[in-house]
Amino acid sequence: MSIKATFEGAFSPPPSRRIQRPVTRAAEALADSQMLRDRRRASKTRDETRSRIRADYLELPGLVLTAAQAARLWAIDHALAVDVLDELAASGFLRCDGDHYARR
């Protein structure tokens, strides 16, 4: 028998002896906070999102964003960001220069 064959399985525990770590309170709290964050994101309606985006553009006069940046900033779906930004551009509140949305 070679040395390699002797030590081949010596460094890994057998499958039946794998250690299962208990879930800690910190891990549970993190999972709960992520679930709450996801619920908050899902519960945002189009009107709430439009109001928030309008308010932020009013508060920050030089704000110029792409749809992808807006989606990340307001933690919304990219498609929703495009729809709301296009609505605000169609209403005359924003102007769209290529990919960028800015206040008129």
C-alpha positions in Angstrom: 0.0 0.0 0.0 1.3 3.4 -0.9 1.6 6.4 1.4 -0.9 8.3 -0.7 -3.5 5.6 -0.3 -2.9 5.5 3.5 -3.5 9.3 4.0 -6.0 9.8 1.2 -9.1 10.0 3.4 -7.4 10.9 6.7 -8.1 14.7 6.4 -11.8 14.8 5.7 -14.4 13.6 8.3 -16.8 10.9 7.2 -20.1 12.1 5.9 -22.0 11.0 9.0 -19.9 13.1 11.3 -20.3 16.5 9.6 -20.8 19.3 12.1 -24.1 21.1 11.8 -23.9 24.6 13.4 -26.9 25.9 15.1 -28.6 29.0 13.7 -27.5 32.0 15.8 -29.7 34.9 16.8 -27.7 37.2 14.6 -28.4 35.0 11.6 -32.1 34.9 12.4 -32.2 38.7 12.8 -30.5 39.2 9.5 -32.9 36.9 7.7 -35.9 38.7 9.4 -34.5 42.1 8.4 -34.0 40.9 4.8 -37.6 39.6 4.7 -38.9 42.9 6.0 -36.9 44.8 3.5 -38.2 42.6 0.7 -41.8 43.1 1.9 -41.3 46.9 2.0 -40.0 46.9 -1.5 -42.9 44.8 -2.8 -45.5 47.0 -1.0 -44.4 50.2 -2.7 -47.0 51.2 -5.1 -46.5 53.1 -8.3 -48.0 56.3 -6.7 -45.7 56.1 -3.7 -42.7 55.6 -6.0 -43.7 58.5 -8.2 -44.1 60.8 -5.2 -40.7 59.8 -3.8 -38.9 60.3 -7.1 -40.6 63.7 -7.6 -39.7 64.8 -4.0 -36.1 63.8 -4.5 -35.7 65.6 -7.8 -37.3 68.7 -6.2 -34.9 68.4 -3.2 -31.8 67.9 -5.3 -32.0 70.3 -8.2 -28.9 69.1 -10.1 -29.8 65.4 -9.9 -29.3 63.6 -13.2 -29.7 59.8 -13.2 -30.0 56.9 -15.6 -32.9 54.4 -15.1 -30.4 51.9 -13.7 -29.1 54.4 -11.2 -32.6 55.4 -10.2 -33.6 51.8 -9.6 -30.6 51.3 -7.3 -31.1 54.6 -5.5 -34.8 54.0 -4.7 -34.5 50.2 -4.4 -37.1 49.5 -7.0 -37.3 47.2 -10.0 -35.6 48.5 -13.1 -38.8 48.2 -15.2 -40.7 50.3 -12.6 -38.0 52.9 -12.6 -38.2 53.2 -16.4 -42.0 53.5 -16.3 -42.1 56.1 -13.6 -39.3 58.2 -15.1 -41.0 58.1 -18.5 -44.3 59.1 -16.9 -42.6 62.1 -15.2 -40.9 63.0 -18.5 -44.2 62.8 -20.4 -45.8 65.1 -17.8 -43.1 67.7 -18.3 -41.6 67.4 -14.8 -38.4 65.7 -16.1 -36.5 65.9 -19.3 -34.9 62.8 -20.9 -31.6 63.3 -22.7 -30.8 59.9 -24.1 -30.5 57.7 -21.1 -30.3 60.5 -18.5 -33.3 62.0 -16.6 -33.0 65.5 -15.2 -35.4 68.1 -13.9 -36.6 70.7 -16.4 
